[in-house]
Amino acid sequence: MKTLLSVILFFIRRCLGLTSQRTLYKIAKDYAVHIRGMHTLLKKIIHKNIWRAFAETFKAIAPKYREQAEELAGIAQLTNISITDVYVTNCFNEINAMCTTIVARDKNNKLVLARNFDFAAMPEARKVCISVVYKRQGKEIARCGAIAGYVGVFTCVRLGAFAVAMNGWGLGDIQEVILRLRKGIMPASWMLRETVLNVGNYMRRLTDNSSRKKQTEF
C-alpha cells in the first residue's frame, strides 16, 4: 500500500508540473563547462577516501528518491560526469558550513533575502550561481537560489507563505553524515526544495519532521 501511494504521488507531481527535470537539464547543458570546472575543483578539495565513501551512499539514496536520481542521471549525461560524482558534488554541502544569509530592508521598506558563499570553491561557484523560478500550472509558486548542476536549493521564497535559507549544513562529523545518507535520509538541500514546492506552511513541516524522530535535519 505504501509503495502504491508513493507511485501515485510521484505521477500526481508530474501531472501538476512540480518536477523540474526539463529546466534542470537545460541548465546543465547551458552551464556544462562551468559545472565540470566546479566538479574538478571539489575533487581537489575533498579527500579521495571521503569522496569514495559518499559515492557509495548513492546506492541507498537512488531507489528511495527516484525523481532526484533521474535528475542526477540527466545532469551526468549532459555534463559528461559520472552519476556518482554528480551525486557527491550534490552532497558536498552536507559536510560544510559554508554560507551566510542576509535579511535586510531597503529605503523603500522592501524586504530583501540574500546569501553569499563562504567556501573554497567560490571562484567556480560564481559562474554557476542561478535563480530558479518554480511554476505550477503556469503560475509562479516559488523562487530559489541554487547552483547549476545541483538538484537541491539553498535559499527560497514560497510566494505568499514563507522564506527559508540554509547555511550551516555540517551537522555532526563526516562519519555521522555518511551513515545518515546510507540509511536513505534525504540530503538537506533536496529536502528544502521538496518543502518549498509541496508544503504551504513551513512550521507544520518542522513539526512533522520532529514527529519522525528527526530523520531529516534542517
C-alpha positions as CSV (number, residue, x, y, z in Angstrom):
1,M,0.0,0.0,0.0
2,K,2.8,2.4,0.9
3,T,4.6,1.6,-2.4
4,L,1.4,2.2,-4.4
5,L,0.8,5.5,-2.6
6,S,4.4,6.7,-3.4
7,V,3.9,5.8,-7.1
8,I,0.6,7.7,-7.2
9,L,2.1,10.7,-5.6
10,F,5.0,10.6,-8.0
11,F,2.8,10.7,-11.0
12,I,0.5,13.4,-9.5
13,R,3.5,15.6,-9.0
14,R,4.5,15.1,-12.6
15,C,1.0,15.9,-13.8
16,L,0.9,19.1,-11.8
17,G,4.2,20.2,-13.3
18,L,6.1,20.1,-10.0
19,T,9.1,18.2,-11.4
20,S,11.8,20.4,-12.9
21,Q,13.7,17.9,-14.9
22,R,13.5,19.8,-18.2
23,T,14.6,23.0,-16.6
24,L,17.5,21.3,-14.8
25,Y,18.6,19.6,-18.0
26,K,18.6,22.9,-19.9
27,I,20.6,24.5,-17.1
28,A,23.1,21.6,-17.1
29,K,23.5,21.9,-20.8
30,D,24.0,25.7,-20.7
31,Y,26.4,25.6,-17.8
32,A,28.2,22.3,-18.6
33,V,31.7,23.8,-18.8
34,H,31.4,25.6,-15.5
35,I,29.8,22.6,-13.8
36,R,32.8,20.5,-14.8
37,G,35.1,23.2,-13.5
38,M,33.3,23.2,-10.2
39,H,33.4,19.4,-10.1
40,T,37.2,19.4,-10.8
41,L,37.8,21.9,-8.0
42,L,35.8,19.9,-5.5
43,K,37.6,16.7,-6.3
44,K,40.8,18.5,-5.3
45,I,39.3,19.8,-2.1
46,I,37.6,16.6,-0.9
47,H,39.9,13.7,0.1
48,K,39.6,10.7,-2.2
49,N,38.5,8.4,0.6
50,I,35.7,10.8,1.7
51,W,34.7,11.2,-1.9
52,R,34.5,7.3,-2.3
53,A,32.5,7.0,0.9
54,F,29.9,9.5,-0.3
55,A,29.7,7.8,-3.7
56,E,28.8,4.6,-2.0
57,T,25.8,6.2,-0.3
58,F,24.2,6.8,-3.7
59,K,23.1,3.1,-3.7
60,A,20.9,3.8,-0.7
61,I,19.6,7.2,-1.9
62,A,18.8,6.3,-5.6
63,P,16.0,3.7,-5.1
64,K,14.2,5.9,-2.5
65,Y,14.3,9.2,-4.3
66,R,13.7,8.2,-7.9
67,E,12.8,11.7,-9.1
68,Q,16.1,13.2,-7.9
69,A,18.0,10.1,-9.1
70,E,16.6,10.7,-12.6
71,E,17.6,14.3,-12.5
72,L,21.2,13.4,-11.4
73,A,21.4,11.0,-14.3
74,G,20.3,13.7,-16.8
75,I,22.9,16.1,-15.4
76,A,25.6,13.5,-15.6
77,Q,24.8,12.7,-19.2
78,L,24.8,16.4,-20.3
79,T,28.0,17.3,-18.4
80,N,29.9,14.1,-19.1
81,I,30.5,13.5,-15.4
82,S,29.7,10.1,-13.8
83,I,26.4,10.0,-11.9
84,T,28.1,9.1,-8.6
85,D,30.4,12.0,-9.0
86,V,27.5,14.3,-9.7
87,Y,25.8,12.9,-6.6
88,V,28.9,13.5,-4.4
89,T,29.1,17.1,-5.7
90,N,25.4,17.5,-4.7
91,C,26.2,16.2,-1.2
92,F,29.2,18.5,-0.6
93,N,27.2,20.9,1.4
94,E,26.2,18.1,3.9
95,I,29.7,18.3,5.4
96,N,30.4,22.1,5.1
97,A,29.0,25.1,6.9
98,M,29.7,27.4,4.1
99,C,27.3,30.3,3.7
100,T,25.9,33.5,5.2
101,T,22.3,34.6,4.8
102,I,21.4,38.3,4.8
103,V,18.0,39.7,5.6
104,A,17.6,43.5,5.2
105,R,15.1,46.3,4.3
106,D,15.9,48.9,1.6
107,K,14.9,52.5,1.7
108,N,11.5,51.7,0.3
109,N,10.9,49.2,3.1
110,K,11.2,46.3,0.8
111,L,12.5,43.1,2.5
112,V,15.5,41.5,0.8
113,L,16.7,37.9,1.4
114,A,20.2,37.3,0.1
115,R,23.2,35.0,0.6
116,N,26.9,34.6,-0.1
117,F,29.1,31.5,-0.4
118,D,31.9,31.2,2.2
119,F,33.9,28.3,0.9
120,A,37.0,27.4,-1.1
121,A,35.3,26.8,-4.4
122,M,34.0,30.4,-4.6
123,P,35.7,31.3,-7.9
124,E,34.0,28.5,-9.7
125,A,30.7,28.9,-7.7
126,R,30.3,32.4,-9.0
127,K,30.0,31.0,-12.5
128,V,27.2,28.6,-11.6
129,C,25.0,30.6,-9.2
130,I,21.5,30.8,-10.6
131,S,18.0,31.9,-9.6
132,V,15.3,29.2,-10.3
133,V,11.6,30.1,-10.7
134,Y,9.2,27.2,-10.0
135,K,5.7,27.2,-11.5
136,R,2.6,25.2,-11.0
137,Q,0.1,25.2,-13.9
138,G,1.8,28.3,-15.3
139,K,1.7,30.2,-12.0
140,E,4.9,31.1,-10.1
141,I,4.9,29.5,-6.7
142,A,8.5,29.8,-5.5
143,R,11.8,31.4,-6.3
144,C,15.1,29.8,-5.2
145,G,18.8,30.5,-5.2
146,A,20.7,27.4,-6.4
147,I,23.8,26.2,-8.2
148,A,23.7,24.8,-11.7
149,G,24.2,21.1,-11.6
150,Y,22.6,20.7,-8.2
151,V,19.3,19.0,-7.6
152,G,18.7,20.9,-4.3
153,V,18.3,24.6,-3.4
154,F,19.7,26.8,-0.7
155,T,17.7,30.0,-0.4
156,C,14.0,30.1,-1.2
157,V,10.8,32.1,-1.1
158,R,7.5,30.4,-1.3
159,L,5.3,33.2,-2.5
160,G,2.7,34.4,0.0
161,A,3.9,31.9,2.6
162,F,7.5,31.9,3.9
163,A,11.2,32.4,3.1
164,V,13.9,30.0,4.3
165,A,17.6,29.6,3.8
166,M,20.2,27.0,5.0
167,N,23.7,28.0,5.9
168,G,25.4,25.5,8.3
169,W,24.9,22.0,7.0
170,G,27.8,20.5,8.9
171,L,25.5,18.6,11.3
172,G,27.8,16.1,13.1
173,D,31.1,14.7,11.8
174,I,31.6,13.3,8.4
175,Q,31.1,9.7,9.5
176,E,27.7,10.6,11.0
177,V,26.6,12.3,7.8
178,I,27.7,9.3,5.7
179,L,25.8,6.9,8.0
180,R,22.7,9.1,7.7
181,L,22.9,9.1,3.9
182,R,23.4,5.3,3.8
183,K,20.2,5.0,5.7
184,G,18.5,6.7,2.8
185,I,17.8,10.0,4.5
186,M,17.3,12.8,2.0
187,P,20.2,15.4,1.7
188,A,19.2,18.7,3.3
189,S,19.2,20.8,0.1
190,W,16.9,18.3,-1.5
191,M,14.5,18.4,1.5
192,L,14.4,22.2,1.2
193,R,13.3,22.0,-2.4
194,E,10.6,19.4,-1.5
195,T,9.4,21.6,1.4
196,V,9.2,24.8,-0.6
197,L,7.4,23.1,-3.5
198,N,5.0,20.9,-1.6
199,V,4.3,22.5,1.8
200,G,2.4,25.7,2.2
201,N,3.3,26.0,5.9
202,Y,6.9,25.8,6.9
203,M,6.3,25.4,10.7
204,R,4.0,22.5,10.0
205,R,6.8,20.8,8.1
206,L,9.1,21.3,11.0
207,T,6.5,19.8,13.4
208,D,6.1,16.8,11.0
209,N,9.9,16.2,11.0
210,S,10.1,16.3,14.8
211,S,7.4,13.6,15.0
212,R,9.6,11.4,12.7
213,K,12.4,11.4,15.3
214,K,14.5,13.9,13.4
215,Q,15.0,11.7,10.4
216,T,15.6,14.9,8.4
217,E,17.6,17.8,9.8
218,F,17.2,21.5,8.9
